[in-house]
């Protein structure tokens, strides 16, 4: 990578990646979600496949392909904090690179591109980031760009609190997304946001696909608990009790997110038992009483 790109990206990774392939098996709900959306994503990436499909079934290159190829290479993932948007974006990019048998690069834009407030700095950094992505795409690779906390760069320009620099940055982002269409099938931008309503309408309008991420349902919470508590000797009735306690209407109004369970609730229960004994039901119930689910962005704004 060119010198200085570390200031632009939190992650620069060659795909396919073994770690992300392994992570997919632990990402609860990924297979069903990916099977639902991957055909839509393939339409944005598999130019050669679409050309072959057209010739096979129609004998010519049908005009519909021009419409498909002219779409903006933008996908939006939205939902509460901790619902798996960013990790799903990473794992999905890896799965697509494997499926298409292509070398690829995964970039995750750093929040540092917001800059330090100097005039024109944010737009300059966004331009530089897209230049790196485009350079990789120009080498006949796939380039995936994840924009995490996307509302911080793509906030509604009509909002009262929107500053001139923010508006210029949104204009730049729109322009670079528009420009990315020239790399037909070699660039895909995935914008992840906790505040979908705050994203500029022009960005939303350009999204070829929008996926909402919700808090895990009963079955998904049970799957997480079974997976992460395997070998602890907990009965199915204890796991069922935890599913009830961590759901909406359990001990709290909001249900737990994926990260609430994995990074807060289960570690809290382990801390109660470690180092003197096994994890018991009482530890998990006590952890539920102590660990409050992450608030919803929408609830906080009301």
N, C-alpha and C positions, 0 to 999 in steps of 0.2 A: 504493500500500500504506500502511496505517496506520503512524504513527510508531513506531519501535522494533522493527519486525518483522525488521530486519537482524540483531538479536541472536538471533532464533529460527531463521533460515534461512541456509544457506550459498548457496542459489540460489533466486531467485524469477523465473520466466520465463514469458512469454506463449507459448502454443502455438496453432497450429503455428509451428515455428521453423526457418528456413532452415539454420542451422548444424547442427542435429541431423539434418535430412534429409540433408545432405551427409555427416555422420559415419556415418550408417547404411551408406553404400556402402563405407566402410573398416572397418566392424566385422565382422571375419571370423566367419562362422557365424551372423550375425544373422538373415538371411532364413529359413534353415531352422528356427532356434529360434523365430522369431516366427510362422512358419506353423504350428508345432506348438502354440503356446500361445495364439494370438490369439483363437481361437473361445471358449476358456475365459474370457478377459478380456472379450470382448464380452458374454458372459452377465451379467457384473457391471456393465456400463456401458450397454448398448443397450436400455433399458427400452421406448422407443418401437418399436424394431425387433421386440422380442419380442411386444409387444401386436399389432402388425400380422401377425406370423407366425401367432399364435394365431387371429386372426379369418380370415385367409386359408385356413388349412388345416383349421380346426375350426368356423368360423362363430361362435365365442364365445370368451370369455376363459377358458381352461382353468385349473382349480385349480393345476396344476403351476407356473404363474407365481408364485403366492404363495410357494411353496417356494423358487423361484429368487431372488425379490426379497428374501427374508428372510435370505439368506446374508450373511456378514460380508464387507465390501469389502476384504479383506486378501489379499495375495499375498506369498509368501516366496521370495526368491532366496538360495540358499546355496552355498558353495564356497570354495576356497582364495583367499587374497589374489591379485589380479592376473588373475582369470579372467573379468572383464568384467561383474560383477553390476550395479554402479551405472550404468555407461554404457549397458548394455542396458536398465535401467529407464528412463533418460532418453529413449533413442531409441524404446523401445516406447511410452511415453506420448505422444510426439510423433506416432508412426505411428497410434495409436488416435484421437488428436484429428483428424488428417487424414482418416482413414477414416470417422469419424462426422460430419464436416463441422461440428464444434462448436468454439467458442472455449473455451480451457482455460487453466488456470494450473498450472505445475509448481513445486512447493516441495520443497526438499531440507533436511531438518531438520539444524540445526547441532548438533555435539557440545556446544556451550555450554549446551544445555538441561539438561545434567547439573548445572549450577549450581556454586556454590562451597561446597556442603556445609551451607548454612543449612537449618534445619528447614522442610520443606514447599516449598522453592524449586523442586526438580525437578518436582514435581507441578504447581505453579503454571505453570511454563514450558511443560510439555506441554499443559496446558489452554489456554494462550494461543495456542500454535501451532495446535492443532486449531480454535480459534475463528476464526483467520484463514482456514484451509482451508474451514471451514463457511460463512463469510461469502461467499467466492467461489462456493461451490456454491449458495448462496441466490440468487445472481444468474443462475441458470440456466446457469452455466458448468460445465465439468468441472473438478474439482480433483484433481490427483495429488500425493500426499505420499510422498516417498522418505525412509525412515529408514535411513541408512547406519550400518554398525557396530551393527546393531540389537540385538545381544546385550548391548550396554552399557546399553540402556534396558529390555530385555525379558528380563533374566537370570532363570533359574529361582529362584523365591522359596524353594524348599526347599534350595537350596545352602547349605553351611555358612558360606560367606563372605558371604552375602547380608545386608546391613545393613537396618535398619528403613526408612531413606529409600528404598533401592532397591526394597523390597517395596511401599511406598506408591506409588512411581512406576509399577511394573508394574501395580498395581491401577488407577491412573489411565489408563494406556495402554489397558488392556482395556476400561475404561468408555467411553473416547472412540471406540475402534473399534466397540464395540456401538452407541453413539449415532449413528455415521456411517451406519448402516443406514437412517435416516430420509430420507437424501438419495438414495434409490434411483436408482442409475445415474449419480450426479453426483460421487461421491467414490471414489477408489481409493487405498489405502495399500499401498506396496511396501516391505517390510522386507528389507533386505540384511544378511546375516551371514556371517562367516567361521567361526563356531562354532555351527552348527545345534544341536548337542547341548546347548548351554548356554542355549538359549532356553526360556522358561517353557512348560510343556506346554499351559497355557490359551491362550497365543498361537498355538502350533502348531495346536491343535485348531480354532481359528477360521479358519485359512487356507483360503480357497476354492481356492487353487492353490499348489502348491509346485514350484519348478524348481531342479534341481541344476546347478551350473556346474562343469565339469571342466577340467583342463588340456588344451590343444589336442592333438588327435591328429596323426598324420603329415600327413594331407591339409591340415589347418588350419594347421599350421606352415609347410608348403610354400606355401600361399596367402599367408600373412603375408610370407614371405621374397620371393616373387615380386613382391608389391605394393610392398614397401618398398625392394627392391633393383633395381627397374626402372631401366634406363638405366646401371647400373654396369658392364655388360659381363661379368657373371658367368655361367659356363656352367651348364647344367642339372645337370651332374655335381657341381659345387660346391654348388649348392642342395640336391641330394639328400644330399650329405655332411653339410651343416648340419642337415638334417632328422634324420638319424641321430644326430648328436652332441647335438642339443638334446632328444632324446626320452628317455623312461625306459630305463635300461639302456645309454645312450650313454656319455658321460663321467661322468655322475652317476646316482644311483639314481632321483631324481625328474626328470621332464621339466620343461622351462621353461614358465612361464605366458606368456600374451599380453604382459603388461607387462614380463616379464623380457626378452623378445625386443625389444620396441619401445623401451623406455625405458632399457635397460641394455646388452644385448648389441650391438645395432647401433650405438649411440653410441660404445661402447668401441672397436669396429672402426674407425669413422670417425676417432676421435681418434688412432689409430695411423698413419693415412695423411695426415691433414690437417696442414699445408697443402701438403705438397711433392709428393704423388703420388696416383694413383687407389687406391681400396680394392681390395685383392687377397685372394685366398683365404687367404693366410697371416695376414692381419689378422683375418679372421673366426674362423679356427681358434684363433688366440692369444686372441681375446676369449672364446671358449668356455672356454678353459683358466683364464681369470681370473674370469669372471662365474659365480658359483654360483647355481643356481636358488633361488627363494624357498622357504623351508621350508614344509612342510605343517603346518597347525595341529594336525591329528590326530597327526602324527608327533611334534610337539613335546610333546604331552600324554602320550605313552606313557612 
